[in-house]
Amino acid sequence: MTPPAPTRHTVFFISDGTGITAETLGHSLLSQFEGIQPAQVRMPFIDSDAKAADCVAQINAAGTKDGNRPIVISTLVNPGAATVLRQANALILDFFGAFISPLEAELGIKSSHTIGRSHSLVNSSEYVARMDAINFTLAHDDGVSSAELDKSDVILVGVSRSGKTPTSLYLAIQFGIKAANYPLIPEDFERNKLPDGLSKHRHKLFGLTINPDRLAAIRQERRPDSTYASIENCRWEIDQAQKLMRREGIEWLESTTKSIEEIGATLLQSLKIDRRTC
């Protein structure tokens, strides 16, 4: 039996701030549904009735084009703009509208309805720490530098293209974690030991591994038809890397089907690293 064609819906993430919160919440909800084909539109800095009215026009136009009502994920704080937005012919999920009133009732105080308040909660010292973490992570990407590894919070190891760099950057940007990463290469397997300088930091090491077929596909995009990208070489490298990590007592995670967020959460929990930022 042929499965039904996916329905097309345009999903709007609307906020009077950056829209990142609305998009994150929306993605979490939409990930629970199969068979939809969402076209995603982020509309940040909607901080007036006029801008909200423009959103309504775009939402209605998308609904006419798709033949389905759009979905709107809103974190608008401004009551006037939120009222205008509700005029759109769409399913509107208003996160602040849903949660502010119950919180006001529970806390016994009124919300300030201040735009961008969530970002102002991060103080300057946390911001500086996060910038320091990003700079550290960039300077210690792919084994470029072994200097000041004692200042790292975590050191990721694994074969080339197993997800070390994006995971390191995610940890730095999202949590202010100083993350270095080192590739495990054939020379390490031949020497039967970790890259120089890592042994004394074993308690900070965390490994990433990946399915050989997926690794070969990724490497083919980088170096087509090379030994580096061949399925035989990918299988051998992964096997050798896992043996080395097992011998060295390094915990590792299979990254093939996991998002960066899942990898990061597992890593922080496993190594008991405190999150620096929210």
N, C-alpha and C positions, 0 to 999 in steps of 0.2 A: 504494500500500500504506500503510495507516494505521500510523503508528509506535506502538509499545507505550506504554501509559500509564506515566508515571513511578512508580517504586516509592517507597514512603514509608519513610524511616528517621529515627529520632531520633538526633541526634549530640550526645553529652555532652562538654563540655570541662571536665575536672576537674583542679583544682590545689590545693595547699596555700597558694598565694599568690593573686594577683589573677585568674589564669586567662587573662590576655592572651596569654602565650606559647603556651599550649595552643591557644587559639583561632586565633592567627596561623598556627601550624604546621598545624592542622587545615584551615583554609581553603585553604592552599597545596596540600594533598593532594587535597581534595574538588573543587577547581577543575578537576582533570584528568578528571573523570567527568561525562558527560552522562546524562540519563535518571533521575536520582534527585531526590527532593524532600525534602531534609533539614529536619527541625524541629530547631532548634539550642537547646541548653540549656547555659548556663555555670554551673558549680558551683564557686565559689572558696572558699578558706579551709577546705578539707577537711583538717584537721590532727590528727585523732584517729580511732581505730578506730570509734568510735560514729558519727561523721559519715560515714565511709566506708560503714558498714553501711546508713545511711539512703540513701546514693547507690545502693547495690545494689538496695534496694527500689524506688526510683524508676526505675532502669534496667530492671528486670524488668517493672514495670508498663507502661512505654512499649513494650517488646517485645510484650507481650500485646495491647496496643491496636493497634499498627501491623501486627502479623502478620509482622514481620521483626525479626531481631536488631538491637538498637541498635549504634551505633558509639561507642566511648569513646576520646577522645584525652586521655591522662593525662600530667601532669608532676608527679605526686606524688613527693616526696622521701622521706617517712616510710615505711620498709619495712613497718611493721605495717599502715598504712592501705592501702598498695599491695597487700599480700597479701589483705586483706579485699575490696578492689575486684575482684580477679581471680575472686571467687566469682560475679560477675554473669554472666548468660547473655547475653553480648555479645561483639563483636569488640573487644578491648582493645589499643590501641596505646600502649605505655608507653615514652615517649621517654627518660626517665632510665634505666629498666631496660635499654633497648637500648644506650645509649651510655656509661653510667658504668663498667660492667665492662671494656670494651675500653680505656677511658682509664686506668683504674686499672692495668691490665696494662702499658700502654705507658709510663706515667709512673713506675711503681714505687711509688706511694703510694696510700693509701686515701682515698676521698672522705669529706668531713666530714658529708655528708647533712644539711646545714644548710638549713632552710626559708627561702626568700626571699633566698638568697645572691646571686642574679643582680642583684637590685635594690640590694643593699648595695655592689656594685662601683662604682656611680655615686657619685662623691664630692660633697661639698657645693658645691664651686666649679662643677661641671658643672650641678648642680641650680639654683643661682642664675643661671647663664648661660641656662639654658633658660627660667626664669621671666622673665628680662629680655627674651628673644627673643619670648615670647608677648605681653608687655605692649607691646613695640615694634610687633609685627605688628598687634595690635588698634588701636593708636593711628594706624597708617598704612594702614588698610583703605579701599579704594575711593576713594583720593585725598583722604581727609579732611585729611591734614596733609602738608606738604612739608618740615617742620622736621626737621633732623638726618638727612636722607637719606644724608649721607656715612657714617653709621654702619650703613647697611643692607648686607646681604650680597647681596641680590638684589631687583630691582624688577620685578614682573610687570605686563605690559600686555596689553590685549586688549579686545574689545567687552564690554559688560555681559552677565553671566551665562555667561561662557565658562569658568568654573572657577577664577578667580583667588583668591577668598577661601578656599575650602576647601584649595586647594593651599598658600597662604601659611600657614594655620594648621597644616597637616600638617607643613610644614618646620620651623615654630617648635616645635611640641610634640614631634615625633619626633627632631629633630636639633639644636635650639637655634639655628636659622638665623633671623636678623633679616630678615624678608621684608615689603616694602611692596608695594602693588599699586595701579595706576591704570587707570581705565576709559578706553578710546579712544571718544570721542563724536563726533557729527556736527560739532560746532564745530571739533574737531581736524582733521577731514577737509577742512572748508571753508578753514581756515587753512593746510592742507597742512604741518602741523608737529606735533611732539610737544607734550603738555601742558607748560605752563611749568615750568621747573626740572628737567626730566628730561634735557635734552641733555647736560649736563655729567656725567651718571651713565650715559652710554650703555653703558659697559663692564659695567654691572650689570644691564642690561635684558634681559628674556627674555619672549617673546610667547607667548600661548595663542590658538589659533583653534579653531573648532568648525564642524561641519556645519550649514548653514543650516536644514535641516528640524528637526534636533535643537534648535537655538537657538530656533526659532519655537515648538516645543512647550513648552520651558522657560518662555519669556516669556509664553505663553498662560496658564500657571498663575498667573503674577504679575499680568499685566494683560490679561485676556481681551478679544479683539476690538479691540485697540488698534493704532495705526500702529506702535508700538514692537514689537509681537509679530507683525506681518504678515510673511509669507514674503518678500515683495518687499523690505521694509526690512531684514530680516535678511541677505538676500543682498547688498544694497548695502553695509551696514555691514561685513560680513566682507570683501568685495572691497576696500573702501577701507582697512580696517585692514591687510590683507596688503600692499597697495601701499605704505602708509606704512611698515610695518616693513621691507619689502624696500628701500625708498629710504634708510632710516636705518641699514641694515646690522644689523638686530636679528634674531637667530635666534629661530624660533618652532616650536611643536609643536602638532600637531592633537590635541585632547584628547577628541574624541567617543567613541572606543572604548577609551580608556586609563583605568586606575585612577589614583587619586591617588598610589599608591605608584610606579607606572610613570612618571608625570609627574615626581614628585620625584626619582627616581633619574636620569632623563634630564637633568633640569635641573642637578643637582649635578655630573654628569659633564661636561656641556657647558661649564659655567662654571668647572669645576675648584674647586668650593667644598669645603672640608674639613668633614666631619661633626663636630659638636661633641659629640654624645652617641651612645649605642648603645641 
